């Protein structure tokens, strides 16, 4: 319950794909400190693999990563016919 008596919303499940370790760590700490569940991967292929095993509410995708950039990941998700709601 919150201070106002309302229910606490469930955490947002975030998939974060970034090949810059310092930036990924900063974003992970920022989001986790606000109660979100964060999964960090290093590249586009790992983002697609992570998405196969877990449902995410939102994804932060680096535009330039090895093994498939964020735009490629987005394209593959859309082609897959199973986009996030």
DSSP file (Angstrom, degrees, kcal/mol; ACC not computed):
  #  RESIDUE AA STRUCTURE BP1 BP2  ACC     N-H-->O    O-->H-N    N-H-->O    O-->H-N    TCO  KAPPA ALPHA  PHI   PSI    X-CA   Y-CA   Z-CA
    1    1 A X              0   0    0      0, 0.0     6,-0.2     0, 0.0     2,-0.1   0.000 360.0 360.0 360.0 147.4    0.0    0.0    0.0
    2    2 A X    >   -     0   0    0      4,-3.3     3,-2.1     1,-0.1     6,-0.1  -0.384 360.0 -94.9 -89.0 174.1    1.1    3.5   -0.6
    3    3 A X  T 3  S+     0   0    0      1,-0.3    -1,-0.1     2,-0.1     0, 0.0   0.810 127.5  55.6 -59.6 -29.5    1.1    6.4    1.9
    4    4 A X  T 3  S-     0   0    0      2,-0.1    -1,-0.3     3,-0.0     3,-0.1   0.460 122.7-106.3 -83.3  -1.2   -2.3    7.4    0.4
    5    5 A X  S <  S+     0   0    0     -3,-2.1    -2,-0.1     1,-0.3     2,-0.1   0.382  78.3 128.3  94.8  -3.7   -3.7    3.9    1.0
    6    6 A X        -     0   0    0      1,-0.1    -4,-3.3    -5,-0.1    -1,-0.3  -0.392  66.4 -92.1 -83.5 163.8   -3.7    2.8   -2.6
    7    7 A X        -     0   0    0     -6,-0.2     2,-0.5    -2,-0.1    -1,-0.1  -0.435  38.6-114.0 -72.1 146.9   -2.2   -0.5   -3.9
    8    8 A X        -     0   0    0     -2,-0.1    -1,-0.1    -6,-0.1     3,-0.1  -0.709  34.4-122.7 -80.6 126.6    1.4   -0.4   -5.1
    9    9 A X        -     0   0    0     -2,-0.5     3,-0.1     1,-0.1    -1,-0.1  -0.326  31.6 -98.3 -68.1 153.2    1.5   -1.1   -8.8
   10   10 A X        -     0   0    0      1,-0.1    -1,-0.1    26,-0.0     3,-0.0  -0.316  50.3 -90.3 -65.9 156.6    3.6   -4.0  -10.0
   11   11 A X        -     0   0    0      1,-0.1     2,-0.4    -3,-0.1    25,-0.2  -0.334  38.7-112.2 -67.0 149.8    7.1   -3.2  -11.3
   12   12 A X        -     0   0    0     -3,-0.1    25,-1.8    45,-0.0     2,-0.7  -0.698  27.9-130.9 -78.9 132.4    7.5   -2.4  -15.0
   13   13 A X  E     -a   37   0A   0     -2,-0.4    44,-2.3    23,-0.2    45,-1.7  -0.788  29.8-168.2 -90.3 112.8    9.6   -5.2  -16.6
   14   14 A X  E     -ab  38  58A   0     23,-3.2    25,-2.7    -2,-0.7     2,-0.6  -0.875  17.0-159.8-110.3 129.3   12.3   -3.5  -18.6
   15   15 A X  E     -ab  39  59A   0     43,-2.4    45,-3.0    -2,-0.5     2,-0.5  -0.947  15.9-169.9-102.7 121.7   14.6   -5.1  -21.2
   16   16 A X  E     -ab  40  60A   0     23,-3.0    25,-2.7    -2,-0.6     2,-0.6  -0.957   6.8-172.6-118.7 118.1   17.7   -2.9  -21.7
   17   17 A X  E     +ab  41  61A   0     43,-3.1    45,-2.2    -2,-0.5     2,-0.3  -0.934  25.2 138.8-113.6 112.3   20.1   -3.7  -24.5
   18   18 A X        -     0   0    0     23,-2.2    25,-0.1    -2,-0.6    47,-0.1  -0.967  41.6-155.2-153.6 134.9   23.3   -1.6  -24.5
   19   19 A X  S    S+     0   0    0     -2,-0.3     2,-0.8    45,-0.3    23,-0.1   0.399  76.7  90.0 -92.4   2.8   26.9   -2.5  -25.2
   20   20 A X     >  -     0   0    0      1,-0.2     4,-2.6     2,-0.0     5,-0.2  -0.868  65.0-160.2 -98.2 104.6   28.3    0.3  -23.1
   21   21 A X  H  > S+     0   0    0     -2,-0.8     4,-2.5     1,-0.2     5,-0.2   0.846  86.4  51.1 -56.8 -40.0   28.7   -1.2  -19.6
   22   22 A X  H  > S+     0   0    0      2,-0.2     4,-2.3     1,-0.2    -1,-0.2   0.925 113.5  44.1 -66.1 -43.7   28.8    2.1  -17.7
   23   23 A X  H  > S+     0   0    0      2,-0.2     4,-2.7    -3,-0.2     5,-0.2   0.918 113.6  50.7 -66.3 -43.3   25.6    3.5  -19.4
   24   24 A X  H  X S+     0   0    0     -4,-2.6     4,-2.6     1,-0.2    -2,-0.2   0.914 111.9  47.9 -60.2 -43.0   23.8    0.1  -18.9
   25   25 A X  H  X S+     0   0    0     -4,-2.5     4,-2.6    -5,-0.2     5,-0.2   0.910 111.5  50.2 -65.2 -42.4   24.7    0.1  -15.2
   26   26 A X  H  X S+     0   0    0     -4,-2.3     4,-2.4     2,-0.2    -2,-0.2   0.940 114.1  44.0 -60.7 -48.6   23.6    3.7  -14.7
   27   27 A X  H  X S+     0   0    0     -4,-2.7     4,-2.6     2,-0.2     5,-0.3   0.900 112.6  52.7 -64.7 -41.0   20.2    3.0  -16.4
   28   28 A X  H  X S+     0   0    0     -4,-2.6     4,-2.8    -5,-0.2     5,-0.2   0.936 112.0  44.9 -60.3 -47.2   19.8   -0.2  -14.5
   29   29 A X  H  X S+     0   0    0     -4,-2.6     4,-2.2     2,-0.2    -2,-0.2   0.906 113.1  51.2 -64.5 -42.0   20.4    1.4  -11.2
   30   30 A X  H  X S+     0   0    0     -4,-2.4     4,-0.6    -5,-0.2    -2,-0.2   0.936 116.2  39.9 -60.2 -48.3   18.2    4.4  -12.0
   31   31 A X  H ><>S+     0   0    0     -4,-2.6     5,-2.1     1,-0.2     3,-0.8   0.903 115.2  50.7 -71.3 -41.8   15.3    2.1  -13.1
   32   32 A X  H ><5S+     0   0    0     -4,-2.8     3,-2.0    -5,-0.3    -1,-0.2   0.870 103.8  59.4 -64.7 -36.1   15.7   -0.4  -10.3
   33   33 A X  H 3<5S+     0   0    0     -4,-2.2    -1,-0.2     1,-0.3    -2,-0.2   0.735 103.4  53.5 -64.5 -20.8   15.8    2.4   -7.7
   34   34 A X  T <<5S-     0   0    0     -3,-0.8    -1,-0.3    -4,-0.6    -2,-0.2   0.243 128.4 -98.3 -98.1  12.2   12.3    3.3   -8.9
   35   35 A X  T < 5S+     0   0    0     -3,-2.0     2,-0.2     1,-0.3    -3,-0.2   0.545  76.6 138.9  90.6   8.7   11.0   -0.2   -8.4
   36   36 A X      < -     0   0    0     -5,-2.1     2,-0.7   -25,-0.2    -1,-0.3  -0.589  54.4-124.3 -88.5 150.3   11.3   -1.5  -11.9
   37   37 A X  E     -a   13   0A   0    -25,-1.8   -23,-3.2    -2,-0.2     2,-0.5  -0.843  34.9-166.0 -92.7 116.4   12.6   -5.0  -12.8
   38   38 A X  E     -a   14   0A   0     -2,-0.7     2,-0.5   -25,-0.2   -23,-0.2  -0.897  17.8-170.4-115.5 130.5   15.5   -4.6  -15.2
   39   39 A X  E     -a   15   0A   0    -25,-2.7   -23,-3.0    -2,-0.5     2,-0.5  -0.983  15.3-159.1-114.1 123.6   17.1   -7.2  -17.4
   40   40 A X  E     +a   16   0A   0     -2,-0.5     2,-0.3   -25,-0.2   -23,-0.2  -0.885  13.3 175.0-108.0 131.8   20.3   -6.0  -19.1
   41   41 A X  E     -a   17   0A   0    -25,-2.7   -23,-2.2    -2,-0.5     3,-0.0  -0.885  30.1-133.0-128.3 163.7   21.8   -7.6  -22.2
   42   42 A X  S    S+     0   0    0     -2,-0.3    24,-0.3   -25,-0.2     2,-0.3   0.648  76.1   8.1 -94.8 -16.3   24.8   -6.5  -24.3
   43   43 A X  S  > S-     0   0    0     22,-0.1     4,-1.7   -25,-0.1    24,-0.2  -0.930  79.0 -88.9-156.6 177.7   23.5   -6.8  -27.9
   44   44 A X  H  > S+     0   0    0     22,-1.2     4,-2.3    24,-1.1    24,-0.2   0.878 119.0  52.7 -63.7 -41.7   20.6   -7.3  -30.2
   45   45 A X  H  > S+     0   0    0     22,-1.3     4,-2.4    21,-0.4    -1,-0.2   0.922 110.2  48.7 -61.8 -43.1   20.8  -11.1  -30.4
   46   46 A X  H  > S+     0   0    0      1,-0.2     4,-2.6     2,-0.2    -1,-0.2   0.843 108.5  55.0 -65.4 -32.6   20.8  -11.3  -26.6
   47   47 A X  H  X S+     0   0    0     -4,-1.7     4,-2.0     2,-0.2    -2,-0.2   0.924 109.6  46.1 -65.3 -43.8   17.8   -9.0  -26.5
   48   48 A X  H  X S+     0   0    0     -4,-2.3     4,-1.1     2,-0.2    -2,-0.2   0.903 113.5  49.5 -64.6 -40.8   15.9  -11.3  -28.8
   49   49 A X  H >X S+     0   0    0     -4,-2.4     4,-0.9     1,-0.2     3,-0.6   0.918 110.4  50.0 -63.5 -43.7   17.0  -14.4  -26.8
   50   50 A X  H >X S+     0   0    0     -4,-2.6     4,-1.0     1,-0.2     3,-0.6   0.881 106.3  56.4 -62.9 -37.7   15.9  -12.7  -23.5
   51   51 A X  H 3< S+     0   0    0     -4,-2.0    -1,-0.2     1,-0.2    -2,-0.2   0.777  99.5  60.7 -66.4 -26.5   12.5  -11.9  -25.0
   52   52 A X  H << S+     0   0    0     -4,-1.1    -1,-0.2    -3,-0.6    -2,-0.2   0.835 112.4  36.6 -68.2 -32.6   11.9  -15.6  -25.8
   53   53 A X  H << S+     0   0    0     -4,-0.9     2,-0.3    -3,-0.6    -2,-0.2   0.538 122.7  31.2 -99.7  -7.3   12.1  -16.6  -22.2
   54   54 A X  S  < S-     0   0    0     -4,-1.0     2,-0.4    -3,-0.1    -1,-0.1  -0.998  71.3-121.6-152.4 147.9   10.4  -13.6  -20.5
   55   55 A X        -     0   0    0     -2,-0.3     2,-0.3    -3,-0.1    -3,-0.1  -0.773  29.4-165.2 -91.9 136.4    7.7  -11.1  -21.1
   56   56 A X        -     0   0    0     -2,-0.4   -42,-0.2     1,-0.1     3,-0.1  -0.914  21.9-152.9-121.2 149.1    8.7   -7.4  -20.9
   57   57 A X  S    S+     0   0    0    -44,-2.3     2,-0.3    -2,-0.3   -43,-0.2   0.784  83.1   3.7 -85.7 -31.2    6.6   -4.3  -20.7
   58   58 A X  E     -b   14   0A   0    -45,-1.7   -43,-2.4     2,-0.0     2,-0.4  -0.989  63.2-148.6-153.5 153.4    9.1   -2.0  -22.4
   59   59 A X  E     -b   15   0A   0     -2,-0.3     2,-0.6   -45,-0.2   -43,-0.2  -0.993   4.7-156.2-130.1 137.3   12.5   -2.2  -24.0
   60   60 A X  E     -b   16   0A   0    -45,-3.0   -43,-3.1    -2,-0.4     2,-0.5  -0.957  24.3-171.7-106.9 112.6   15.3    0.3  -24.2
   61   61 A X  E     -b   17   0A   0     -2,-0.6   -43,-0.1   -45,-0.2     2,-0.1  -0.924  21.3-131.7-117.0 121.6   17.4   -0.6  -27.3
   62   62 A X        -     0   0    0    -45,-2.2     8,-2.0    -2,-0.5     3,-0.2  -0.456  16.3-136.9 -64.0 137.1   20.7    0.9  -28.2
   63   63 A X  S    S+     0   0    0      1,-0.2     2,-0.5     6,-0.2     8,-0.4   0.772  92.7  39.5 -69.7 -25.7   20.6    2.0  -31.9
   64   64 A X  S    S+     0   0    0      5,-0.2     2,-0.3     6,-0.1   -45,-0.3  -0.891  74.3 135.2-132.2 103.0   24.2    0.6  -32.5
   65   65 A X        -     0   0    0     -2,-0.5     3,-0.5    -3,-0.2   -22,-0.1  -0.955  54.1 -99.0-137.2 158.7   25.2   -2.7  -30.9
   66   66 A X  S    S+     0   0    0    -24,-0.3   -22,-1.2    -2,-0.3   -21,-0.4  -0.326 102.9  30.4 -69.2 161.9   27.0   -5.7  -32.1
   67   67 A X  S    S-     0   0    0    -24,-0.2   -22,-1.3   -23,-0.2    -1,-0.2   0.853 138.1 -18.1  59.4  38.8   25.0   -8.8  -33.2
   68   68 A X  S    S-     0   0    0     -3,-0.5   -24,-1.1   -24,-0.2   -23,-0.1   0.516  75.5-123.5 101.7 116.2   21.9   -6.8  -34.3
   69   69 A X     >  -     0   0    0    -26,-0.1     4,-2.2   -25,-0.1     3,-0.3  -0.219  36.5 -91.8 -82.8 177.8   21.2   -3.2  -33.4
   70   70 A X  H  > S+     0   0    0     -8,-2.0     4,-2.4     1,-0.2    -7,-0.2   0.832 125.0  53.7 -60.7 -35.7   18.0   -1.9  -31.7
   71   71 A X  H  > S+     0   0    0     -8,-0.4     4,-2.3     2,-0.2    -1,-0.2   0.885 108.9  49.4 -67.7 -37.7   16.3   -1.2  -35.0
   72   72 A X  H  > S+     0   0    0     -3,-0.3     4,-2.5     2,-0.2    -2,-0.2   0.905 110.5  50.7 -65.5 -41.9   16.9   -4.7  -36.2
   73   73 A X  H  X S+     0   0    0     -4,-2.2     4,-2.4     2,-0.2    -2,-0.2   0.939 110.9  48.7 -60.3 -47.0   15.5   -6.1  -32.9
   74   74 A X  H  X S+     0   0    0     -4,-2.4     4,-2.3     1,-0.2    -2,-0.2   0.911 110.7  50.7 -60.6 -43.3   12.4   -3.9  -33.3
   75   75 A X  H  X S+     0   0    0     -4,-2.3     4,-2.4     1,-0.2    -1,-0.2   0.924 111.4  47.9 -60.4 -45.0   11.9   -5.1  -36.9
   76   76 A X  H  X S+     0   0    0     -4,-2.5     4,-1.7     2,-0.2    -2,-0.2   0.876 110.2  52.1 -66.0 -37.7   12.2   -8.8  -35.9
   77   77 A X  H  <>S+     0   0    0     -4,-2.4     5,-0.8     2,-0.2     4,-0.5   0.934 111.6  46.9 -63.0 -45.3    9.8   -8.3  -33.0
   78   78 A X  H ><5S+     0   0    0     -4,-2.3     3,-1.0     1,-0.2    -2,-0.2   0.899 112.5  49.4 -64.0 -40.8    7.2   -6.7  -35.4
   79   79 A X  H 3<5S+     0   0    0     -4,-2.4    -1,-0.2     1,-0.2    -2,-0.2   0.793  99.0  69.2 -67.6 -27.9    7.7   -9.5  -38.0
   80   80 A X  T 3<5S-     0   0    0     -4,-1.7    -1,-0.2    -5,-0.2    -2,-0.2   0.654  98.9-133.1 -68.2 -15.6    7.3  -12.2  -35.3
   81   81 A X  T < 5S+     0   0    0     -3,-1.0    -3,-0.1    -4,-0.5    -1,-0.1   0.581  84.0  93.2  75.6   8.4    3.6  -11.3  -34.9
   82   82 A X      < +     0   0    0     -5,-0.8     3,-0.1     2,-0.0    -4,-0.1  -0.384  53.3 166.6-129.2  55.8    4.0  -11.3  -31.1
   83   83 A X        -     0   0    0     -5,-0.2    -5,-0.0     1,-0.1    -6,-0.0  -0.294  45.9 -91.2 -69.8 156.7    4.6   -7.6  -30.2
   84   84 A X              0   0    0      1,-0.1    -1,-0.1   -29,-0.0   -27,-0.1  -0.292 360.0 360.0 -60.8 152.6    4.4   -6.4  -26.7
   85   85 A X              0   0    0     -3,-0.1    -1,-0.1     0, 0.0   -28,-0.1   0.461 360.0 360.0 -79.0 360.0    0.9   -5.1  -25.7
